[in-house]
Structures are given as C-alpha cells and as structure tokens.
Amino acid sequence: MFGAHAGSRARYIGGTRADIPTNTHGVIRLSDPVYFVYISKKIEVKIPYERIDLIEYGQKVSRRYVAAVLISPLLLTAKKRKHFLTIGFKDNHGNQQAMVFRVNKDDVRTALAALEARTGERVEYQDENARIAGKG
C-alpha cells in the first residue's frame, strides 16, 4: 500500500533520467502532498505532482517509450506478467521526461488512485486487461 508507510517496492526500468541507473530497485512514495518520490539506496527523486502530465499503466512498456528507454529485450519478452507504471512530466527546463517503473501488482490500484488524486490527471490504461487489473 502507498499510504503513510514506507512505500511500495518498484524497479526503475528506464527513462530519460540519466542520473538513475537502469534496473535500480527502490521505493515509490505517494504520501508526500507535493511530490512523487522515488528512493533507492543511491538516489532520491522528487517530482512535483503539478508537473506530471502522463500516468500510464499496463503489462508491457508502451511502444512510444521503448525507443526513449533503454530496456532489456529479455525483460519485454518474459512470459510472467509484469506491471509497468510510466510517469511523464516536465523537467525544470520545460522538457518532457519519462520514467518507467516495474511495480508490485498488489499496490497498483492504490498507486493509480493516489496519482490521479494528486495530479488531477487520468490514468491511461494500455488495454482492457490493464484497466481491470488497475481498477479491480
């Protein structure tokens, strides 16, 4: 759950942030009223909710982000169902950025509801299976 406790485990799969190594294990915290927070052993990332302009959820990484994200082809072709959360946002210079996380399936519904509430953005579901998993 994403409430006031420590957060939910998530793996940073890739994105436009060069300061976060691919496949970094960490925690997503949505309890901060101002910032989306991702914390790993070596880095803490805070993104103001007001700058988030995309929330996408699905069981694969969206094609529009695969080119921008360095992702292992083995990860994308694995048979096991994985749950991916993509956060799109504007950086301090107004440039569009993206971060893709593999998230814990047990925390997806709570995370999506919290992100919609804090950002005012609607979650984009990749397909009906994602919508069912995300809304339960």
N, C-alpha and C positions, 0 to 999 in steps of 0.2 A: 504494500500500500504506500501511497505517496503522502500521506498526511503529515503530521508533525514529527514523525520518527525519522530515522537516519536517511531514508530514501529507498529507491529501487535500484537494484543492480542493472547496469547497462554496459554494453560494449560499444565504444566508438568505432564504427566500421570504416568511416572515411568521410571526406567532405572537403571543403575549401579552406579549412583552418590548418595551416602548415605547422602550427605550434602544438598540435595534438597528434601523436603517433597513431597510425592505423592499428586497429585491434587493441586499443587501450581499454582495460577493464576499469570501471568506475561506478559512480552512483549518480543518478539524476534526482534532484530535489526540487519539488514544486511547492514547498511550503513557504518560501520567501514571497512576500506580496508584490515585489517589484521585479525580481529576476528569476529567469530559468537558470538553474545552477547545475553544472556537471563537474564532479570532483573525482579525480583519480589520485594515485599516490604522488604524482609529479606535477599536476596542474589543476587549477580551478578556473572554470569558465563561467562567466556571468553574462547573460544576455537579457537586456530589459524586455519584458513581455511586450511593451509597446512597439518594439522593432520587429517582432516576429510576424511574418506575413504569410507563412505557409505551415500547416501541420498536416502531414500525410502519414497514413498508416496502411500497412499491408504485409503480406507474407513474402514479398520479394522487394528488391530495391527498384524504384521507379526507373524506367528507361531514361527519363530526362536527367537523372542524376548519375547514372552509371558512368557516363563519359567524364563527369566532373569529379568523380570519386574513385580513388584507387582501391578497388575491391578485388579480392582473390576470386578467380573464376570457380575455384573449388567450393567456396562458400555459397556462391549463387546457384550451383547445381546440386547441392546436397539434397537428399530426399526428405530429411527431417524438417518439419515445419518450423520456420523461424519467424519472428515478429519484428518488423522494422518500423521505426519511427523516424521520419525526416522532418527536420526543423529548418525552415527557410527564414532568413532575417537580413536586415540591412545592417552593415557594419558602421563604424564611426564616420566613414567617408561616404556613406550612402550607396555602397556597392552591395549587390546581392550576394549572400553567402548561404551555404547549406551544410548541415551536419546530419549524418545518418547514424542511427544507433540500432543495435540489436537489443531488444528489451525483453524483460521477463513477461511471459504471457499472462501470468497471474496478476500483474499490475497494470495491464494495458487499459482496461476500462476506466480505472481511477485516473490514470495519467491523462488520457484523452479528455475526460470531463474537466479536469483541472486546467489543462491547457486551453480548452475552449473558454472556460470561465475567465481565466486571467488575461487572455489575449484578445478576446472578442472575435476571434477567427473560427470558422467552421473547420472541422476535420475533413480532409479529403480522403475517402476510402478508395483503395485501388480497385476493389471489386466487391461483389456481394458477400463472399466469404470473409473478407476483411471487415465489412460492415457488421456482420453477425458476431464475429469474434470481438470487435471493438465495442459493440453495444450490448451484447449478450442478451 
